[in-house]
Amino acid sequence: MTTTEHVRPELSDVTVGAAEIQRRTVRKSDWVPCNAAFIDCRTPGSDRKENYAFIGGGVSQNASQFINLTEPHGFNTGAAGMPNGISNNLHLHFTAEVFVNLGGEFRLRWGVDGQQGEYVSTDGDVVSVPTWIFRGFTNEGPDDGILYTVLGRDVTGGIIWGPSVLEEAESHGLHLTADNRLIDTVAGDALPEGVALITPMKTRYIDELTSYSVEEMRRRVVQPGDRVYSRNALLCATLPGGAAELALVIGYGMTQDRRQTPSITEPHSFNLAWVRAVAEEGLLLHRHDRNQALLVKSGRWSVTLNGDPATAVELGVGDSFSVPPGAWRAFRCVQEGPDGPGELLVINSGDDRVYLEWAPEVVYAARRTDRMIDPNGYLAPVGVMVTATEDD
């Protein structure tokens, strides 16, 4: 048997041009809110919500919602911004909904009446809300609090609103068609003929929904203190400039540490992890076959495409970048956050592991430090592997 550095066929070369890099960069200053994305946009206490769609349209019900990147990624990303005291009313999702708290205090509640349980989310939390349960949230912190959202799959199927939400909206002239179009009769929209309108979910179906205790929901929350970082998660970790640490949150993702396990293993159609690094460290040149979204939580990060320093794009807090499948990329923390290492949220499409292909120079340098990748895609000592896999 011969040694191997890859557990999947090599990828075709993908070069990302300057214009494409710019298009895939979503600055915090590029965020475009929609103030009438949902049917509860006139309901008192919910009328000052701002909805953002970065990758895909998410579950927005307004055709005028601005979307930064429309091509399918296998997931959707966006954000919800609300002043203090404003709520997002109770609704149900068919695919995964994950909240990443980017600063603020939000009270999440669940159950058709919002009385089944509550959790107060603070800065740095990741909350994976189960599918097919009603959920809502209220901003109890500063006006500039933001919940970043990751939704499962390209087509989310929209959402189902709680019965009381639909009844309240109708009193304000708002209706929702079965194909997820918002009809505003106050603004002059006519109710379409021959098109069914969404009606409240029947009680017998509501009674069949799964109940979640506060303890069960807490197991779907990964607070900053719950993160378990591995310093040995990636082939480049012992090399200069490659000493990033990885904390798995949802799915096994990119880890090459055979003993590292995620906090949440349920399939979401994407995996999600935190990367942290001190200044001048990060991930050396690599690529893989998944769509990838990066979001800066703290510090400043440089993302280099194509292995060419001239293509580097620098990202600050709240900035994000979409890396296409097959593109060579490297990440470097250029400035730490105010409280320590820079933090980068990394999202990859798919439920199974992400197998990295490292640049030849990284493979060579890692071998010189007695590190290589075994046939299962995990780190192993060269001294063991050469002996164990050499030809008879």
Buried (B, 14 or more C-beta within 10 A) or exposed (E): EEBEBBBEEEBEEBEBEEEBBEEBBBEBEBBEBBEBBBBBBBBEEBEBBBBBBBBBBBBBBBEEBBBBBEEBBBBBBBBBBBEBEBBBBBBBBBBBBBBBBBBBBBBBBBBBEBEBBBBEBBBBBBBBBBBEBBBBBBBBBEEEBBBBBBBBBBEBEBBBBBBBBBEBBBEBBBBBBEEBBBBBEEEEBEEEEEEEBBEBBEEEEBEEBEEBEEEEBBEBBBBBEBBBBBEBBBBBBBBEBBBBBBBBBBBBBBBBBEEBEBBBEEBBBBBBBBBBBBBBBBBBBBBBBBBBBBBBBBBBBBBBBBBEEEBBBBBBBBBBBBBBBBBBBBBBBBBBBEEEBBBBBBBBBBBEBBBBBBBEEBBEBBBEEEBBBBBEBBBBBBEEBEEEBEEE
